[in-house]
Amino acid sequence: MRFGVIYPAYGEHADPSLAAWMAREAERRGAEVFLVWDHFLLPFEGGERTLEAYTLLSYLAGKTERIRLGTCVTPCPSGIPCCWPR
């Protein structure tokens, strides 16, 4: 069976060290993909503390070995496409 993990990088989860631990643990347990939310401002409690998705993914790439990394949703109007990783 193939599975992945979705990580909500806001509120109490807006901690790069916790995200790295979760990604390594998901990798160790056989997850195929580790996805993070790409919503910088969330309209509910805890949403004011949010990690920027692509910066977090870059950090996680240096902390993991083989798990695929990505975003769940990328709202196009909120970013500059030329700055998105390829």
N, C-alpha and C positions, 0 to 999 in steps of 0.2 A: 504494500500500500504506500502511496506517495502522499506526503503531507507537508504543510508549511506553517509558518507562524506569522501572525499579524501583531505588530508592536505599536501600541498607542503612545507616541512620544510626547505626552503632555501631562500636566499635573504632577502627581507623585512619580510618574514614570519618566519625567523629563530629566533623566540622569544618564549621561553617556556611559558611565561605568556599569550601571544596571543593564542598559541596552546591550553593551558588549558581552556581559555575562550571559544574558538571555540568548544572544546570537550564537555564542560558543556552545551553550548548552543545547540549543536547538540543533546545531551542527553535530554535536556529539551523539545526540539521540536519533540522528538520521533524517532530519527535516531537509527537504529539497530547497526551500526558499524561505527567506526572512524578509518580510515587508514592513515598512514603517508608514505611518500616516503622513501625508503632505498637505496638512492644513495648518497654516501658521497662526491664524487667529480663530479660536473656537468659541462659539457663542454660549458656553455654559461654564459652570464653576470648574476651575482647574485649567481651563483653556487659555488663561493669560500666561501660563508658564509652559511654553512649547519649544521643542527643539526643531531647528530647520532641517528638513528631511535629507537634502543632498549633502549637507555638511556631516550629518550623522552617518549617512551611508559611506562616505569617504573614510570616516573614523572606523566604522565597522569593517571595512575592507582590509584595514591594517591589523585587525584583531581576529579575523577568521581566516580559514584556509580554503574551503571549497564550497561552502553554501552560497547559493545565488542570492543576491541582494536587490531590492527594488522598492518602489512605492506602491501603495494601494491605489491612490488617486492622485493625479497631478492636475490641479485646476489651472489650465493654461493662462487665463488672464492675470494670475498672480505672480508670474515669473517671466524671465527673459529667456526665450528658447535657446539663444546662442550660448547661454551659460549652463545649460543642462548637460550632464555628462553623456557621452555617446556609448 
